[in-house]
Amino acid sequence: MFSLYHMDVNSRLMLFFSFVPCLKYIIQNANTTELRLLRGKTIECISLIGLAVGAEKFLPDASEVMEMLLKTQKGENEEMQDDDPQVTKLT
């Protein structure tokens, strides 16, 4: 059975970074109340990818992701409610 464990480091990095553009798209475009949980989970996922691959590898995407997260925290798209799942991911 094939698993990530059997892949070399470069193959794992390629797999991780094939997801990053999709995750950034979700963060940018999932702005409705119904998609708050999806957006919160996406923020968590992209954060974990950044931790897993390290600062050096994540740096090209880090500033763009941080800019999107700052917009979220400042509430430029919509005011965040107390029960918003994104709140726990941004603090």
C-alpha positions in Angstrom: 0.0 0.0 0.0 1.3 3.4 -1.0 1.7 6.1 1.7 3.3 9.5 2.2 5.9 7.7 4.4 7.3 5.9 1.3 7.7 9.2 -0.7 10.9 11.1 -0.7 11.0 14.6 0.8 10.9 16.4 -2.6 7.8 14.4 -3.6 6.1 15.2 -0.3 6.8 18.9 -0.8 5.4 18.9 -4.3 2.3 17.2 -3.0 1.9 19.8 -0.2 2.4 22.7 -2.5 -0.1 21.4 -5.0 -2.7 22.1 -2.3 -1.5 25.6 -1.3 -3.0 27.5 -4.3 -6.4 25.7 -3.7 -6.3 26.7 0.0 -5.5 30.3 -0.8 -8.4 30.3 -3.2 -10.7 29.1 -0.5 -9.5 31.7 2.0 -10.0 34.5 -0.5 -13.4 33.4 -1.8 -15.3 31.6 1.0 -16.6 34.7 2.6 -20.3 33.8 3.3 -21.7 32.9 6.7 -22.4 29.4 5.5 -18.7 28.8 4.6 -17.2 30.0 8.0 -16.3 26.5 9.1 -14.7 25.7 5.8 -12.7 28.8 5.9 -11.6 28.2 9.5 -10.5 24.6 8.6 -8.7 26.0 5.6 -6.8 28.5 7.8 -5.8 25.6 10.1 -4.7 23.4 7.2 -2.5 26.0 5.5 -1.0 26.8 8.9 -0.1 23.2 9.5 1.4 22.9 6.0 3.6 26.0 6.8 4.8 24.3 10.0 5.4 21.0 8.3 7.5 22.3 5.4 9.3 25.0 7.4 9.7 28.7 7.1 12.1 28.6 4.2 9.9 26.5 1.9 6.7 28.3 2.9 8.1 31.8 2.6 6.9 32.4 -1.0 3.3 32.0 0.1 3.6 33.2 3.6 3.2 37.0 2.9 0.1 36.5 0.7 -1.5 34.1 3.3 -0.7 36.6 6.1 -2.3 39.4 4.2 -5.5 37.4 3.7 -5.6 36.5 7.3 -5.1 40.1 8.4 -8.0 41.1 6.2 -10.1 38.5 7.9 -9.1 39.5 11.4 -9.7 43.2 10.6 -13.1 42.3 9.3 -12.8 43.9 5.9 -15.1 41.3 4.3 -17.6 40.9 7.1 -17.7 41.5 10.9 -16.7 38.3 12.7 -19.2 37.0 15.3 -18.3 35.4 18.6 -19.3 31.9 17.4 -17.3 32.2 14.2 -14.9 29.2 13.8 -12.3 31.4 12.3 -11.8 33.3 15.6 -10.0 30.3 17.2 -7.7 29.9 14.2 -6.7 33.6 14.1 -5.8 34.0 17.8 
